[in-house]
Amino acid sequence: MRKCLTAAGLVMALGAGSVACAAEKESEERTFVGADEVCGDVFAGPLAEMVEKATGDKLFFAKSPKGMERVVADLKEGYESGRPWAVGDALCDLSPKGAKQTDRGGVKFTMYAPEDVEDEGLPAGQEFYTMGVQSTVGRSNAALYFECVTPQLQGSGKTPLRIHGGFGRGESDAPDSREYRNLNMTLLHAVSLKLVKELDCQNNGGLPKTPVLTPK
């Protein structure tokens, strides 16, 4: 692997080598960005501050801005396959600067099977909310199930596209309080509204314009 400045390089091309190293260092620094840029404009505006509050971090490893494109394409492909569920894709990964490999959160959307929303017991620490077809929230996560009828998918008027969104904030010192649980759901709801707009879902996929943060 080439190093920026070798002993020979100091003698032969100090100026050029220094410029090259400065450019490389600047490039490396730019791989970490704020919440408003981490995955394009997914968390632009007030959502960026919410991400910082939920995660306790301000800088994240830069990710491709094409997460929304991938999610839309994968959900459509999953629906058109005729299968009852599909793995979908990550809309945005949140990997904080200086964090451990396990410390990552983000938002992912999949196509869920009908039986996935049966009102059965939840894992310890999780609770149902009333929004969407089904919604749940925990200390560090939130899940939202909703249905999309769209002219982009033939047959969705009879059999809607079933979408499951999940948000995880990764490792955080934030307390397990109603305020922070609501914050998890608020972030997921806001990004879900962006997805239903891209899919042209009728009636916003049944989601309200403002999040309903009511425990069931």
trRosetta pair geometry for C-beta under 8 A, 3 or more apart (Angstrom, degrees):
i j d omega theta_ij theta_ji phi_ij phi_ji
3 6 5.5 110 71 -63 113 81
3 9 8.0 -150 91 6 88 147
4 9 7.9 -167 132 108 43 163
4 17 6.4 119 163 178 69 93
4 20 6.6 -179 -147 100 84 97
4 21 3.7 74 -169 -99 135 108
4 24 6.3 -143 -95 46 116 145
5 9 5.1 -147 -149 90 53 129
5 10 6.0 66 -179 -65 104 83
5 14 8.0 43 -133 -127 115 61
5 17 5.1 107 -98 151 82 132
5 18 7.4 33 -79 -76 125 60
5 21 6.2 -27 -34 -55 98 146
6 9 4.4 101 48 1 73 105
6 10 7.3 -126 93 -11 43 81
7 10 5.8 -48 -160 22 34 114
7 11 7.3 23 149 -10 62 103
8 11 5.9 -62 -160 38 39 106
8 12 5.8 9 157 -1 76 118
9 12 6.0 -67 -129 50 31 95
9 13 5.7 -51 -160 55 71 87
9 14 7.3 124 142 -82 69 47
9 17 4.7 104 167 -89 117 156
10 14 5.6 38 -158 -90 46 94
10 17 7.4 -89 -79 59 41 155
11 14 7.5 75 -40 -46 4 96
13 16 4.3 -43 175 50 109 111
13 17 4.9 115 106 -28 90 96
14 17 5.9 -62 -141 40 21 109
14 18 6.1 23 161 -22 62 109
15 18 5.9 -59 -150 32 26 110
15 19 6.6 23 156 -16 63 106
16 19 5.8 -56 -152 35 32 111
16 20 6.3 31 152 -19 66 107
17 20 5.6 -55 -148 36 33 112
17 21 6.2 31 155 -18 67 106
18 21 5.8 -54 -146 37 30 109
18 22 6.3 33 154 -22 64 105
19 22 5.7 -55 -149 34 30 112
19 23 6.5 30 153 -19 64 105
20 23 5.8 -57 -153 35 31 111
20 24 6.4 29 151 -18 66 106
21 24 5.6 -54 -146 37 35 110
21 25 6.1 36 155 -20 68 105
22 25 5.7 -53 -146 36 30 111
22 26 6.3 31 154 -19 64 107
23 26 5.8 -55 -149 37 30 111
23 27 6.3 33 151 -22 64 106
24 27 5.5 -53 -149 34 32 114
24 28 6.4 33 152 -20 65 103
25 28 5.7 -53 -150 34 32 111
25 29 6.4 32 152 -19 65 105
26 29 5.7 -54 -150 35 32 112
26 30 6.5 32 152 -21 64 107
27 30 5.8 -59 -152 34 31 111
27 31 7.3 44 148 -35 61 92
28 31 5.9 -41 -165 7 39 115
29 32 6.8 -68 -176 39 44 95
30 33 7.3 23 -174 -67 56 92
30 62 7.2 0 141 -25 64 150
31 61 6.3 -11 148 -149 92 70
31 62 5.1 -128 -167 21 47 110
32 59 4.6 36 165 172 114 113
32 60 6.6 162 -152 75 73 23
32 61 6.1 -44 -98 -95 71 41
32 62 6.5 -133 -85 -27 17 85
32 97 4.6 42 -137 -83 143 123
33 37 4.0 -85 155 87 136 117
33 38 5.6 -177 81 -81 102 55
33 59 6.9 150 73 -148 13 73
33 60 6.5 -38 65 62 64 74
33 62 4.9 69 2 -86 112 95
34 37 5.5 74 59 20 73 98
34 38 7.1 -111 102 -42 33 85
34 48 6.5 35 144 -164 104 128
34 58 6.4 -32 -125 171 80 75
34 59 6.6 -51 -87 -100 47 57
34 60 7.6 61 -171 21 12 88
35 38 5.7 -26 -136 -11 35 120
35 43 5.0 -71 157 109 89 142
35 47 7.6 -140 139 117 116 74
35 48 4.0 146 92 -151 105 76
35 49 7.7 179 68 -45 142 22
35 51 3.9 165 -153 78 143 134
35 52 5.5 -124 -14 -49 145 84
35 58 7.2 -87 -21 -150 97 43
35 60 6.5 80 -87 0 58 126
36 41 7.6 -2 179 -130 70 57
36 43 6.0 -119 -103 98 38 85
36 44 5.2 71 -156 -115 86 53
36 45 7.4 131 -124 1 108 28
36 47 7.9 127 -101 76 70 82
36 48 3.8 -22 -63 -88 84 145
37 40 7.6 -16 -161 -124 46 5
37 62 7.2 -32 124 -118 98 95
38 42 7.5 -65 73 50 84 111
38 43 6.7 16 38 32 104 124
38 51 7.9 -144 15 150 139 162
38 60 4.3 7 -113 78 130 131
38 61 7.7 67 -146 74 98 40
38 62 6.4 -146 -141 -119 51 46
38 63 5.9 35 160 23 74 97
38 92 6.5 86 109 -168 105 120
38 94 6.7 37 152 -109 160 71
39 42 4.4 0 86 11 107 132
39 43 7.2 80 44 1 94 94
39 63 4.8 -14 -92 77 81 115
39 64 7.2 18 -140 78 74 44
39 65 6.2 137 172 -112 47 48
39 67 5.0 -11 -174 5 123 139
39 91 7.0 95 150 140 156 67
39 92 3.5 -113 -16 -115 164 108
39 93 7.5 131 -73 33 123 52
40 64 7.9 -3 -34 136 100 45
40 65 2.9 102 -69 -145 104 95
40 66 7.4 117 -42 -39 136 32
40 67 7.1 -152 16 24 117 95
40 68 7.3 -82 60 1 148 109
41 44 4.0 -13 -163 -29 83 131
41 65 7.5 43 -1 -149 64 112
42 47 7.7 -107 127 111 58 148
42 67 6.7 -12 -62 63 139 129
42 68 7.0 178 -88 -49 99 106
42 91 6.4 139 -128 148 144 105
42 92 5.0 -157 76 -51 168 143
42 107 7.5 -167 171 41 139 136
42 191 6.2 23 -176 -121 96 109
42 194 7.1 174 -139 84 64 166
43 47 4.2 -135 -159 115 67 113
43 48 5.0 115 135 -80 100 61
43 50 7.7 -138 -159 60 107 94
43 51 5.1 12 -162 -30 152 141
43 92 7.3 179 -26 137 105 175
43 187 7.8 -4 -116 -148 104 103
43 191 7.7 -28 -78 -79 70 109
44 47 6.6 45 59 46 30 110
44 48 6.6 3 -135 -40 20 108
45 48 6.7 155 70 0 27 96
46 49 6.0 -52 -165 34 52 109
46 50 6.6 53 142 -20 74 105
47 50 5.3 -56 -153 37 42 116
47 51 6.3 47 150 -25 72 100
47 187 6.5 111 -151 -126 96 79
47 190 5.6 -169 -96 116 122 154
47 191 7.7 112 -147 -58 150 84
48 51 5.7 -50 -152 31 33 112
48 52 6.6 32 151 -17 64 104
49 52 5.6 -51 -149 36 36 114
49 53 6.3 35 153 -19 66 106
50 53 5.7 -56 -148 38 31 111
50 54 6.1 28 156 -18 67 109
50 183 6.0 -174 -163 -162 97 98
50 186 6.5 -115 -154 100 149 117
50 187 5.5 -179 128 -79 128 100
51 54 5.9 -58 -143 39 28 108
51 55 6.0 2 167 3 66 116
51 94 7.0 -158 -166 -115 116 141
51 187 6.7 110 -78 -122 70 136
52 55 6.6 -68 -135 50 21 93
52 56 7.6 76 173 -97 53 6
52 57 6.7 -122 -134 80 61 41
52 58 5.4 31 -127 -95 114 66
53 56 7.7 19 -174 -68 22 46
53 174 7.5 84 155 -100 65 135
53 183 6.5 -105 102 -158 116 152
54 169 4.5 -124 148 -120 103 135
54 172 6.8 -69 151 -109 52 168
54 174 6.6 -53 -155 -25 37 166
54 180 6.8 135 -121 -154 71 87
54 183 5.2 -171 -84 132 102 123
54 184 6.4 129 -138 -79 131 64
54 187 6.4 -47 -28 -29 161 148
55 94 6.2 -123 -94 154 151 141
55 96 6.5 172 157 -65 127 121
55 105 6.3 -144 -102 28 111 140
55 169 5.0 -155 -84 -174 68 92
55 170 5.9 33 -134 51 99 107
55 172 5.5 -132 -153 -88 33 122
56 172 4.7 152 2 -141 117 88
56 173 5.7 87 -91 32 163 84
56 174 6.1 -154 -49 -40 108 92
57 60 6.6 99 122 -67 126 83
57 94 7.8 145 65 169 132 108
57 96 3.8 -100 -136 -117 164 127
57 97 7.3 158 -168 29 120 73
57 99 7.3 -37 -94 -55 150 125
59 96 6.7 89 82 -159 61 68
59 97 4.0 -7 102 -1 112 129
60 63 7.7 -35 131 -11 111 98
60 94 5.5 -69 -131 -152 141 66
60 95 6.0 112 -163 63 84 50
60 96 5.7 -56 -100 -98 69 42
60 97 6.7 -123 -87 -29 18 77
61 93 7.7 -24 72 105 104 106
61 95 4.3 -15 25 80 117 111
61 96 7.8 17 -11 67 80 3
61 97 6.9 143 -54 -78 67 63
63 67 6.8 33 131 -50 121 122
63 92 6.2 144 75 -146 150 69
63 93 5.5 147 -87 48 149 88
63 95 8.0 117 -55 19 110 102
64 67 6.3 138 89 -45 86 75
66 69 4.5 -43 -171 37 82 121
66 70 6.0 85 130 -25 86 96
67 70 5.8 -58 -150 36 33 110
67 71 6.3 32 155 -19 68 106
67 89 7.3 -168 -160 125 71 110
67 90 6.4 -66 -143 113 114 68
67 91 4.5 99 147 -171 120 41
67 92 5.2 156 79 -64 177 62
68 71 5.7 -54 -146 36 32 111
68 72 6.3 31 158 -17 66 107
68 91 6.2 41 -79 -145 56 94
68 194 7.1 -82 -113 134 131 112
68 195 7.0 -156 -139 -99 93 71
68 198 5.9 180 173 -69 115 165
69 72 6.0 -57 -148 38 27 109
69 73 6.2 24 157 -16 64 111
70 73 5.8 -59 -145 40 29 110
70 74 6.0 22 160 -16 66 111
70 89 4.5 -101 132 117 106 162
70 90 7.9 8 94 61 132 55
70 91 8.0 -177 68 -103 96 46
71 74 6.0 -61 -144 40 26 106
71 75 6.2 24 160 -18 64 109
71 88 6.3 18 -140 -174 75 95
71 89 4.9 -137 -87 65 59 101
71 90 7.7 -105 -74 89 101 18
71 91 5.1 -1 -48 -85 145 83
71 109 5.0 65 -157 50 122 121
71 195 6.6 -69 118 -123 137 116
72 75 6.0 -58 -145 37 26 108
72 76 6.4 24 157 -16 62 109
72 195 7.4 -174 -75 -151 84 81
72 198 5.3 -100 -83 132 134 126
72 199 6.2 -169 -128 -75 98 82
73 76 5.9 -60 -151 38 27 110
73 77 6.2 26 154 -18 64 110
74 77 5.6 -53 -143 39 32 112
74 78 6.1 36 156 -21 65 106
74 86 6.7 -179 159 139 86 125
74 87 7.4 -68 174 81 130 71
74 88 5.2 120 115 -144 127 38
74 89 4.5 132 11 -16 156 109
75 78 5.7 -53 -146 36 30 113
75 79 6.4 30 155 -18 64 105
75 86 7.0 155 -121 79 41 132
75 88 6.0 24 -73 -114 78 90
75 109 6.5 -28 -67 123 123 117
75 111 5.8 137 -138 -57 74 103
75 161 6.4 71 165 -179 107 135
75 163 6.6 5 -136 -103 137 101
75 199 7.3 -48 92 -95 141 131
76 79 5.8 -55 -148 36 30 110
76 80 6.1 20 158 -11 66 112
76 152 7.0 -75 -108 138 121 112
76 153 6.4 -152 -130 -85 82 106
77 80 6.0 -61 -142 43 28 106
77 81 6.4 41 154 -35 63 104
77 86 7.1 157 92 -159 78 157
78 81 5.7 -49 -153 19 30 118
78 83 6.6 -75 -168 61 73 107
78 85 7.4 -40 -176 154 124 31
78 86 2.4 -95 -131 -7 133 167
78 87 7.5 -169 -91 30 132 48
78 88 6.8 -40 -24 -68 153 62
78 110 7.9 138 -95 -170 176 61
78 111 4.3 179 121 10 142 144
79 86 7.4 -87 -37 -1 47 141
79 111 6.4 -170 -62 -114 73 153
79 153 5.5 -18 118 -144 150 141
79 156 7.3 0 -176 -84 145 103
79 161 4.9 -47 -91 -110 139 101
80 153 7.2 -134 -63 -138 86 96
81 86 6.8 123 34 -83 134 123
83 86 6.1 115 79 -65 120 84
84 113 4.2 47 138 -117 112 95
84 114 6.9 -76 -165 2 116 82
85 110 7.1 21 -175 154 92 108
85 111 5.4 172 -153 101 47 82
85 112 5.8 -6 -118 -151 102 23
85 113 4.3 -56 -51 -46 113 87
85 116 7.5 98 -95 -33 130 135
86 110 6.4 -168 89 -169 59 77
86 111 4.0 39 37 38 91 117
87 110 5.8 -61 -173 -126 25 110
88 108 6.4 122 106 169 122 87
88 109 4.8 -136 -173 103 145 58
88 110 3.5 -135 6 -99 129 51
88 111 6.1 154 -57 -9 99 67
88 164 7.8 -142 -16 62 153 84
89 108 7.0 -138 119 -147 28 84
89 109 7.1 -1 57 58 57 77
90 93 5.6 25 158 -54 146 85
90 106 5.8 17 -162 133 114 140
90 107 7.1 121 -165 84 68 49
90 108 4.6 -48 -105 -97 60 92
91 106 7.3 174 64 167 70 97
91 107 4.5 -34 57 97 114 102
91 108 6.4 -174 6 -99 78 30
91 109 6.0 56 -39 -4 111 101
91 191 6.4 135 110 171 157 131
91 195 7.3 -84 -98 -75 143 117
92 106 5.1 -157 102 -153 62 97
92 107 5.2 34 45 38 89 95
92 191 7.8 -114 17 -135 122 147
93 104 6.0 -6 -176 178 97 121
93 105 7.8 149 -164 87 52 36
93 106 4.2 -51 -118 -75 35 153
94 104 6.2 157 81 -166 57 66
94 105 4.3 -15 61 68 117 81
94 106 4.6 179 3 -70 79 70
94 169 7.5 -35 78 -148 149 41
94 170 6.0 -129 95 -17 106 129
95 99 6.3 -153 -178 58 64 126
95 103 7.5 108 -144 99 62 72
95 104 4.5 -16 -93 -112 77 107
95 170 7.9 148 -103 -93 40 155
96 99 4.0 90 69 -32 93 129
96 103 6.3 -48 36 127 106 116
96 104 7.8 -160 7 -99 70 58
96 170 7.0 -177 -10 103 107 157
99 103 3.8 -117 175 84 119 128
99 104 7.1 143 109 -65 140 66
99 170 7.3 5 -169 164 157 143
99 171 7.2 163 -153 47 118 115
100 103 4.7 94 54 -2 77 105
100 171 7.5 38 43 10 106 149
101 104 7.7 -37 170 -18 38 113
102 171 7.3 68 109 -34 88 121
103 170 5.0 76 -177 178 63 116
103 171 4.3 -60 -121 20 98 116
104 170 5.2 -123 131 -102 6 123
105 140 7.6 -127 -104 169 124 100
105 167 7.4 33 170 175 109 65
105 168 4.2 -148 -143 106 85 75
105 169 4.6 -28 -109 -168 165 10
105 170 3.4 -109 -33 -27 94 86
106 167 7.5 -130 115 -141 28 57
106 168 6.4 4 42 55 51 86
106 170 7.9 58 -16 -44 65 103
107 165 6.7 -7 -169 -171 97 97
107 166 7.0 164 -150 85 51 51
107 167 5.1 -14 -99 -99 81 77
107 187 7.6 -138 -75 138 122 102
107 188 6.6 165 -121 -113 111 72
107 191 5.3 -31 -157 109 169 165
108 165 7.4 164 86 -151 43 53
108 166 5.2 -10 59 58 87 99
109 163 5.9 -14 -167 -166 109 101
109 164 6.8 154 -155 80 56 50
109 165 5.1 -21 -100 -99 84 73
109 166 7.7 177 -82 18 38 70
109 192 7.9 138 -94 -108 120 77
109 195 6.3 131 -72 -125 162 161
110 163 7.6 146 78 -154 37 54
110 164 5.0 -18 64 62 85 104
110 166 7.8 13 8 -1 101 110
111 161 6.7 -79 -121 -172 109 83
111 162 5.8 93 -166 75 73 76
111 163 6.6 -44 -104 -96 56 49
111 164 7.2 136 -133 14 8 89
112 116 4.3 -104 -180 55 115 151
112 117 7.0 93 127 -39 141 95
112 145 6.1 -51 36 -126 154 109
112 162 5.0 -96 60 131 76 114
112 163 7.3 63 8 159 92 6
112 164 4.0 84 -40 -33 119 122
113 116 5.1 114 62 -21 72 104
113 162 7.5 129 -86 86 8 150
114 117 7.1 -71 -175 29 42 98
114 162 7.0 -143 -75 -75 57 165
115 118 5.8 -11 -169 -24 61 114
116 145 7.3 176 106 -108 106 142
116 164 7.0 -54 121 -72 148 142
117 133 5.7 -33 -145 133 161 111
117 134 4.4 177 -148 -3 104 143
117 145 5.2 -168 -94 119 122 169
119 128 7.6 3 -133 -83 93 153
119 134 7.8 -161 -80 -117 74 126
122 126 3.9 -121 157 89 126 113
122 127 6.7 -178 67 -84 158 25
122 128 7.0 -170 -38 -44 142 79
122 136 6.2 170 -122 -140 140 137
123 126 5.1 69 62 5 75 123
123 138 7.8 -7 79 -91 104 141
125 138 5.1 60 129 -146 95 105
125 139 5.9 -41 177 -14 123 102
125 176 7.6 -72 -151 -149 108 144
126 136 5.3 17 179 175 110 119
126 137 7.1 160 -152 80 67 30
126 138 4.5 -44 -95 -75 71 105
127 136 6.6 164 83 -152 31 75
127 137 6.1 -26 62 60 80 77
127 138 7.5 141 14 -83 68 57
127 181 7.9 17 46 -167 113 149
127 215 5.7 -16 142 -138 132 106
127 216 7.4 177 161 38 86 82
128 134 7.2 -67 -140 -163 103 84
128 135 6.9 105 -165 79 62 58
128 136 5.6 -46 -101 -97 48 75
128 215 7.0 99 84 -164 59 63
128 216 3.8 -40 106 38 109 128
129 135 4.1 -44 65 98 100 112
129 136 6.7 180 10 -94 82 20
129 137 5.7 50 -30 -7 117 111
129 185 6.3 62 -20 -118 168 155
129 212 7.2 150 160 105 110 82
129 213 6.7 -53 -145 -146 133 39
129 214 6.2 116 -161 70 81 48
129 215 6.1 -65 -104 -102 62 37
129 216 6.1 151 -152 -25 9 92
130 135 7.1 -19 54 44 16 113
130 212 5.9 -73 79 126 95 125
130 214 4.7 -15 19 79 121 104
130 215 7.7 63 -22 120 89 10
130 216 5.1 140 -69 -81 75 89
131 135 4.6 19 65 -6 83 153
131 144 6.7 -31 104 -130 109 105
131 185 7.4 128 34 -178 142 126
131 189 7.0 -32 147 -98 160 122
131 207 7.1 43 177 -134 106 77
131 208 6.9 -96 -134 16 106 106
131 211 6.5 -35 -87 -162 161 71
131 212 4.3 158 -79 60 101 100
131 213 7.7 -5 -30 -71 127 35
131 214 7.6 127 -37 38 82 82
132 135 5.0 105 42 -48 112 103
132 144 5.1 125 -10 -169 163 86
132 145 5.5 147 137 71 127 53
132 146 4.3 -91 -143 -72 109 91
132 206 6.4 102 -130 105 56 108
132 207 6.1 -3 -84 -93 87 82
133 145 4.4 -76 69 111 105 98
133 146 5.5 166 -1 -101 95 37
133 147 6.1 82 -50 -21 132 94
133 162 7.8 -40 24 -142 166 91
133 206 7.1 68 -46 94 77 150
134 143 7.9 -7 114 114 89 101
134 144 7.9 170 91 -153 53 36
134 145 4.3 18 52 42 85 125
135 142 7.3 -2 -174 -177 95 92
135 143 6.5 175 -151 92 52 61
135 144 4.8 3 -111 -109 96 67
135 145 6.8 -150 -68 23 54 72
135 185 6.8 70 172 -135 128 120
136 142 7.1 174 92 -155 53 51
136 143 4.7 9 53 51 91 104
137 141 7.2 -177 -152 97 48 56
137 142 4.6 -6 -110 -110 81 83
137 143 7.5 -157 -71 24 45 64
137 181 4.8 100 143 -175 129 99
137 182 7.8 30 -167 -74 166 33
137 184 5.8 139 -147 82 104 123
137 185 5.1 -52 -90 -56 131 112
138 141 4.9 16 52 53 104 86
138 142 7.4 -162 26 -73 64 46
138 181 7.2 -142 111 -122 9 101
138 184 7.7 -62 60 94 51 170
139 176 4.1 -46 -116 -110 108 104
139 180 7.4 20 -160 106 57 120
139 181 7.0 -59 -103 -83 30 90
140 168 6.2 33 137 -156 91 73
140 169 5.1 -123 -163 45 77 96
140 170 7.3 -139 -176 48 122 16
140 172 6.5 158 -118 33 105 109
140 184 7.2 148 178 -97 19 140
141 166 6.8 -10 -171 -172 109 89
141 167 6.2 163 -155 89 59 60
141 168 4.7 -14 -102 -100 96 71
141 169 7.1 -144 -73 4 49 77
141 184 6.2 107 144 -169 9 143
142 166 7.3 169 87 -152 51 48
142 167 4.7 6 52 52 92 106
142 181 7.6 128 -80 -171 103 64
142 184 4.0 157 -31 136 114 102
142 185 4.4 178 -135 -82 150 60
142 187 7.4 142 36 60 138 89
142 188 4.6 -141 93 -4 123 145
143 164 6.7 -11 -170 -172 99 93
143 165 7.0 161 -155 86 50 55
143 166 5.1 -9 -105 -104 80 77
143 167 7.7 -160 -71 24 41 67
143 188 7.6 -117 -97 -167 13 165
144 164 7.4 156 82 -156 47 48
144 165 4.6 -9 59 58 96 103
144 166 7.9 -172 23 -73 67 38
144 185 7.4 116 -63 -146 113 81
144 188 5.3 159 -6 136 125 124
144 189 6.6 142 -80 -81 162 65
144 192 5.8 -67 91 -65 145 157
144 207 7.8 43 171 -103 133 122
145 162 7.2 -5 -168 -176 94 90
145 163 7.2 162 -151 88 48 52
145 164 5.3 -14 -101 -103 77 75
145 165 7.9 -167 -73 23 33 68
146 163 5.6 -18 67 64 75 98
146 165 7.7 0 18 2 100 106
146 192 6.9 100 22 179 139 134
146 196 7.7 -44 107 -75 140 128
146 205 4.5 75 139 148 128 111
146 206 5.3 -171 -155 62 104 105
146 207 5.6 -27 -113 -53 160 98
147 160 3.8 62 176 117 109 146
147 161 6.8 146 -161 73 61 48
147 162 5.6 -27 -104 -101 79 59
147 163 7.1 164 -98 18 26 81
147 205 6.3 172 77 -163 36 79
147 206 6.1 44 49 3 79 133
148 153 7.8 81 111 26 102 136
148 156 6.7 -36 110 -172 71 137
148 160 5.7 149 61 -176 36 99
148 161 4.3 -26 62 62 100 103
148 162 8.0 -163 20 -70 78 17
148 163 5.9 46 -13 -14 114 122
148 196 6.2 -160 -107 -124 114 88
148 199 5.5 -6 -172 122 150 143
148 201 3.8 -83 -140 -112 94 120
148 202 7.8 134 -164 29 56 67
148 205 4.7 -31 -87 -107 78 100
149 156 4.9 161 -135 132 53 100
149 157 5.5 73 -154 -98 116 49
149 160 5.0 -67 -64 -107 74 99
149 161 7.8 174 -73 18 30 80
149 201 6.5 95 50 -156 47 71
149 202 4.6 -28 78 28 99 117
149 203 7.9 34 45 30 106 97
150 153 5.3 65 72 20 95 93
150 156 5.5 4 39 82 63 160
150 161 6.9 -17 16 11 109 125
150 199 5.2 -97 -80 153 161 88
150 200 4.9 112 -147 85 108 82
150 201 5.2 -61 -68 -92 104 50
150 202 6.8 -165 -81 -15 50 77
151 200 6.2 -50 39 115 87 134
152 156 8.0 21 66 5 63 148
152 199 6.2 -128 42 -167 143 63
152 200 5.6 124 -21 47 113 117
153 156 4.1 74 89 -35 108 125
153 161 5.9 87 45 -47 168 120
155 158 5.7 -57 -169 44 64 103
155 159 5.8 -8 150 43 95 97
156 159 6.6 -80 -124 80 35 56
156 160 5.4 56 -173 -121 81 43
156 161 5.5 -25 -125 -21 120 85
157 160 7.9 40 -107 -74 10 69
161 199 7.4 -116 65 -175 150 146
161 201 7.9 -109 55 -102 113 108
163 192 7.7 143 121 -145 131 102
163 195 7.3 169 -176 124 156 139
163 205 6.9 -35 38 -154 131 143
165 188 5.5 147 124 -172 119 104
165 191 7.2 167 -165 91 142 102
165 192 4.9 -114 -15 -87 167 109
165 195 7.4 -180 -86 22 129 155
166 188 7.4 -51 -168 -124 12 131
167 184 5.8 169 96 -174 122 80
167 185 7.8 175 45 -93 135 29
167 187 5.6 138 -152 95 161 108
167 188 3.9 -127 -16 -74 130 104
167 191 7.5 133 -81 36 118 135
169 172 5.3 -21 124 -16 117 141
169 174 7.4 -25 121 31 154 137
169 184 6.4 -96 -34 -104 116 97
174 180 5.0 150 152 -126 123 149
175 180 6.2 164 74 -3 63 143
176 180 6.9 -107 -126 67 25 127
176 181 7.4 47 -166 -51 63 100
177 180 5.1 87 55 14 79 97
177 181 7.0 -143 95 -4 39 89
178 181 5.7 -57 -142 40 33 111
178 182 6.0 34 158 -20 67 108
179 182 6.0 -61 -153 37 24 110
179 183 6.5 28 148 -25 61 106
180 183 5.1 -44 -145 29 39 119
180 184 6.8 49 153 -23 64 94
181 184 5.8 -46 -156 27 35 113
181 185 6.8 26 150 -9 64 105
182 185 5.8 -59 -150 43 36 107
182 186 6.0 42 151 -27 69 107
182 211 7.8 142 -170 111 83 135
182 213 4.5 39 -130 -156 103 145
183 186 5.5 -50 -141 33 31 115
183 187 6.5 32 159 -19 63 102
184 187 6.2 -60 -158 33 26 108
184 188 6.6 18 152 -11 63 110
185 188 5.7 -58 -147 41 35 109
185 189 6.0 38 155 -22 69 108
185 211 6.0 141 127 -175 97 143
185 213 5.9 146 83 -111 138 91
186 189 5.8 -53 -144 36 28 112
186 190 6.3 29 157 -21 63 107
186 211 5.1 -138 -108 17 64 159
186 213 7.1 -17 -62 -75 88 126
187 190 5.9 -56 -149 33 28 110
187 191 6.5 18 159 -9 64 108
188 191 6.1 -61 -148 42 30 104
188 192 6.1 35 153 -24 66 110
189 192 5.6 -57 -147 35 29 115
189 193 6.6 33 155 -23 63 101
189 207 6.7 169 -153 -169 87 128
189 211 4.0 139 55 -92 171 110
190 193 5.9 -51 -157 28 31 112
190 194 7.1 31 146 -17 61 101
190 211 7.6 -58 -45 -46 73 116
191 194 5.5 -48 -157 31 42 115
191 195 6.7 43 146 -20 67 101
192 195 5.5 -51 -152 34 38 113
192 196 6.5 34 153 -17 69 102
192 205 7.4 -110 160 69 102 145
192 207 6.1 161 116 -87 121 168
193 196 5.9 -51 -143 37 34 107
193 197 6.5 40 153 -23 62 104
193 204 6.3 -14 -128 -156 82 114
193 207 6.2 -136 -83 102 80 139
193 209 7.5 78 -120 -136 143 47
194 197 5.7 -53 -154 32 32 115
194 198 6.7 31 150 -18 64 104
195 198 5.7 -56 -153 35 35 110
195 199 6.3 20 154 -7 69 110
196 199 5.6 -59 -141 49 35 105
196 201 4.0 -66 -159 34 92 127
196 204 5.2 88 114 -159 151 53
196 205 4.1 -118 -112 -11 135 119
196 207 6.6 -174 -12 28 158 124
197 200 7.4 27 -178 -74 31 40
197 201 7.9 -60 -53 28 23 86
197 204 8.0 -6 -61 -118 70 76
199 205 7.7 54 73 -63 128 117
201 204 6.3 59 93 -158 106 15
201 205 4.0 14 135 -58 154 83
202 205 7.8 112 65 -65 47 38
203 206 6.0 42 113 -69 110 45
204 207 4.8 -100 133 58 106 81
204 208 7.6 137 94 -73 144 4
204 209 7.1 -158 -57 -74 171 63
208 211 6.9 145 75 -105 107 18
208 212 5.6 88 24 -30 144 100
